[in-house]
């Protein structure tokens, strides 16, 4: 708004100190080199696994580079509350990345499963987080690793969230693209399949599918998640 007024010569702003990105322009991510030596064997050969919370002054560049190079959706930016993890093996080598961010604004099957109407959803949405990225690095071939990591994260993410943002989480969600993945690791980690998206984004006006259909999975973090997502009372 202010820059538009400046361009119209209605106000005068100081010179920009750096260039801003235009709408839709992707983040410029420096791609780091990584050791791609195959990692195989069993879970016991990797343990104990280390869960590292990614911070701006820590492994942020490594995290962005790994997702940008090896996840099919890449990495752009995060908006709002989010949590980023790098999983390392016992030797400190990165083997996986996970990103959790804002829950989907609306999802019919999810909302029916929880029992939300529109008003309850708006109030409770910040107590769910969406696993928007889950990457096992392509040179890591270890059976059951993905479901094991999901279990590890589920046991700690609410505490991590409360430490950073001051409130707990009651449920995790994710959307698995139909035809590309089977959701096997989520099923093995006891996530519940609750339905499928309709292939429309939140700004869709056509009523027709514009995006891939995705299977919807939820993982309650407490047995009373439905009640808590309605009244949002923390015990």
C-alpha positions as CSV (number, residue, x, y, z in Angstrom):
1,X,0.0,0.0,0.0
2,X,2.7,2.5,1.0
3,X,4.9,1.7,-2.0
4,X,1.8,2.2,-4.3
5,X,1.2,5.6,-2.7
6,X,4.9,6.4,-3.2
7,X,4.7,5.4,-6.9
8,X,1.7,7.7,-7.3
9,X,3.8,10.5,-5.7
10,X,1.2,10.9,-2.9
11,X,3.8,10.3,-0.3
12,X,7.6,9.9,-0.3
13,X,9.3,6.9,1.2
14,X,13.0,6.2,1.8
15,X,14.9,4.2,-0.8
16,X,14.5,0.4,-0.5
17,X,17.5,-1.2,1.2
18,X,16.8,-4.5,-0.6
19,X,14.7,-5.8,-3.4
20,X,11.4,-7.5,-2.4
21,X,9.9,-10.5,-4.2
22,X,6.9,-10.0,-6.4
23,X,3.8,-12.1,-5.9
24,X,4.4,-15.6,-7.1
25,X,8.2,-15.2,-7.3
26,X,10.0,-18.1,-5.7
27,X,12.6,-17.7,-3.0
28,X,16.2,-17.9,-4.3
29,X,17.6,-20.9,-2.5
30,X,21.3,-21.7,-2.5
31,X,21.7,-25.4,-3.3
32,X,24.3,-26.9,-1.1
33,X,26.3,-30.1,-1.9
34,X,25.5,-33.2,0.1
35,X,27.1,-36.6,0.7
36,X,24.9,-39.0,-1.3
37,X,26.6,-42.2,-0.2
38,X,23.8,-44.8,0.1
39,X,22.6,-45.4,3.6
40,X,21.1,-48.9,3.9
41,X,20.5,-51.6,6.5
42,X,18.1,-51.6,9.4
43,X,16.8,-49.0,11.9
44,X,19.2,-50.3,14.5
45,X,22.1,-49.3,12.2
46,X,21.0,-45.6,12.4
47,X,20.0,-45.3,16.0
48,X,19.9,-43.3,18.2
49,X,18.3,-40.9,15.8
50,X,18.6,-37.2,16.6
51,X,15.6,-34.8,16.0
52,X,16.9,-31.3,15.3
53,X,14.6,-28.3,15.4
54,X,15.6,-26.1,12.5
55,X,16.3,-22.4,13.4
56,X,17.3,-19.4,11.4
57,X,20.8,-19.4,13.0
58,X,21.2,-23.2,12.8
59,X,20.5,-25.6,10.0
60,X,18.1,-23.4,8.0
61,X,20.2,-23.3,4.8
62,X,20.7,-27.0,4.9
63,X,17.0,-27.7,5.4
64,X,15.9,-25.4,2.5
65,X,18.5,-26.9,0.2
66,X,17.5,-30.5,0.9
67,X,13.8,-29.8,0.3
68,X,14.4,-27.7,-2.7
69,X,16.6,-30.4,-4.4
70,X,14.9,-33.6,-3.3
71,X,11.2,-33.1,-2.5
72,X,8.9,-33.1,-5.5
73,X,7.2,-29.9,-4.3
74,X,10.5,-28.2,-3.5
75,X,10.5,-25.4,-0.9
76,X,9.5,-21.8,-1.1
77,X,8.5,-20.0,2.1
78,X,6.6,-20.5,5.3
79,X,3.8,-18.3,6.6
80,X,2.5,-18.2,10.1
81,X,3.2,-20.8,12.8
82,X,5.4,-23.7,11.6
83,X,7.9,-26.2,12.8
84,X,10.8,-27.6,10.8
85,X,12.8,-30.7,11.7
86,X,16.0,-32.4,10.3
87,X,16.4,-36.0,11.4
88,X,20.0,-37.2,11.7
89,X,21.5,-40.7,12.2
90,X,23.8,-41.5,15.0
91,X,26.7,-40.1,13.0
92,X,25.0,-36.7,12.6
93,X,24.2,-37.3,8.9
94,X,20.9,-35.8,7.7
95,X,18.5,-38.5,6.6
96,X,15.1,-36.8,6.6
97,X,13.3,-33.4,6.7
98,X,9.8,-32.5,7.9
99,X,7.9,-29.3,7.7
100,X,4.7,-28.6,9.6
101,X,2.7,-25.5,8.9
102,X,-0.8,-24.0,9.0
103,X,-3.7,-26.4,8.8
104,X,-5.9,-26.4,5.6
105,X,-8.5,-23.6,5.9
106,X,-11.3,-26.0,5.1
107,X,-11.5,-29.7,4.2
108,X,-15.0,-31.2,4.1
109,X,-14.0,-34.8,5.2
110,X,-11.7,-33.6,7.9
111,X,-14.2,-31.2,9.3
112,X,-16.9,-33.9,9.3
113,X,-14.6,-36.3,11.1
114,X,-13.9,-33.7,13.8
115,X,-17.5,-32.5,13.9
116,X,-16.7,-28.9,13.1
117,X,-19.1,-26.3,11.8
118,X,-17.6,-23.2,10.2
119,X,-17.5,-21.2,13.5
120,X,-15.8,-24.0,15.5
121,X,-13.3,-24.6,12.7
122,X,-12.2,-21.0,12.7
123,X,-11.7,-21.0,16.4
124,X,-9.9,-24.4,16.5
125,X,-7.8,-24.3,13.4
126,X,-4.6,-23.1,15.0
127,X,-4.6,-26.3,17.2
128,X,-4.0,-28.5,14.1
129,X,-0.8,-28.4,12.0
130,X,-0.4,-29.7,8.5
131,X,2.6,-31.9,7.6
132,X,3.2,-30.2,4.3
133,X,6.6,-31.8,3.6
134,X,8.1,-35.1,4.6
135,X,11.3,-36.2,2.9
136,X,13.4,-39.3,3.3
137,X,16.5,-38.5,1.3
138,X,16.6,-40.6,-1.8
139,X,19.9,-42.4,-1.0
140,X,18.5,-43.6,2.4
141,X,16.9,-47.0,2.0
142,X,15.9,-48.3,5.4
143,X,12.7,-50.3,6.0
144,X,10.2,-48.8,8.4
145,X,12.2,-45.6,8.8
146,X,9.5,-43.2,7.7
147,X,6.8,-44.5,10.1
148,X,9.4,-44.6,12.9
149,X,10.2,-40.9,12.3
150,X,6.5,-40.0,12.2
151,X,6.1,-41.7,15.6
152,X,9.0,-39.8,17.1
153,X,7.7,-36.5,15.9
154,X,4.2,-37.1,17.1
155,X,5.5,-37.7,20.6
156,X,7.1,-34.3,20.9
157,X,5.7,-31.8,18.4
158,X,3.0,-30.5,20.8
159,X,5.6,-29.6,23.4
160,X,7.8,-28.0,20.7
161,X,4.9,-26.0,19.5
162,X,4.0,-24.8,23.0
163,X,7.5,-23.8,23.7
164,X,7.7,-21.7,20.5
165,X,4.1,-20.4,20.2
166,X,2.6,-20.7,23.7
167,X,-0.1,-23.3,22.9
168,X,-0.5,-27.0,22.4
169,X,-1.5,-29.0,19.4
170,X,-4.4,-31.5,19.4
171,X,-4.1,-33.1,16.0
172,X,-1.9,-33.5,13.0
173,X,-3.1,-33.6,9.4
174,X,-1.5,-34.4,6.0
175,X,-2.7,-34.6,2.4
176,X,-1.3,-37.4,0.3
177,X,-1.5,-37.0,-3.5
178,X,-3.5,-39.7,-5.0
179,X,-1.7,-41.6,-7.8
180,X,1.7,-40.5,-6.7
181,X,1.9,-42.0,-3.2
182,X,0.0,-44.7,-1.2
183,X,0.3,-43.1,2.2
184,X,1.9,-46.3,3.5
185,X,4.1,-44.7,6.1
186,X,1.2,-42.7,7.6
187,X,-0.9,-45.9,7.8
188,X,2.0,-47.7,9.5
189,X,2.3,-44.9,12.0
190,X,-1.4,-45.2,12.9
191,X,-2.6,-42.1,11.1
192,X,-6.3,-42.3,10.2
193,X,-7.5,-42.0,6.7
194,X,-10.6,-39.8,6.9
195,X,-11.4,-39.0,3.3
196,X,-10.3,-37.2,0.1
197,X,-10.1,-33.6,-1.0
198,X,-12.3,-32.3,-3.8
199,X,-9.4,-31.0,-5.9
200,X,-10.2,-27.4,-5.3
201,X,-8.2,-24.7,-3.7
202,X,-9.6,-22.2,-1.1
203,X,-10.0,-19.6,-3.8
204,X,-11.7,-21.8,-6.4
205,X,-14.7,-20.2,-8.0
206,X,-15.3,-22.7,-10.9
207,X,-16.5,-25.6,-8.7
208,X,-14.3,-27.9,-10.8
209,X,-11.2,-29.8,-9.8
210,X,-8.1,-27.7,-10.4
211,X,-5.6,-29.6,-8.3
212,X,-4.7,-33.3,-7.8
213,X,-7.0,-35.2,-5.5
214,X,-5.4,-35.9,-2.1
215,X,-6.1,-38.5,0.5
216,X,-6.7,-36.9,4.0
217,X,-5.0,-38.4,7.0
218,X,-5.3,-37.2,10.7
219,X,-3.3,-38.2,13.8
220,X,-5.0,-37.1,17.1
221,X,-2.4,-36.2,19.7
222,X,-4.9,-36.7,22.6
223,X,-7.9,-38.9,23.0
224,X,-10.1,-35.8,23.7
225,X,-9.0,-34.0,20.5
226,X,-12.6,-33.5,19.3
227,X,-13.7,-31.8,22.5
228,X,-10.5,-29.7,22.7
229,X,-10.8,-28.6,19.1
230,X,-14.3,-27.4,19.9
231,X,-13.8,-25.7,23.2
232,X,-10.0,-25.2,23.1
233,X,-9.7,-25.6,26.8
234,X,-6.2,-26.8,27.8
235,X,-5.8,-28.9,30.9
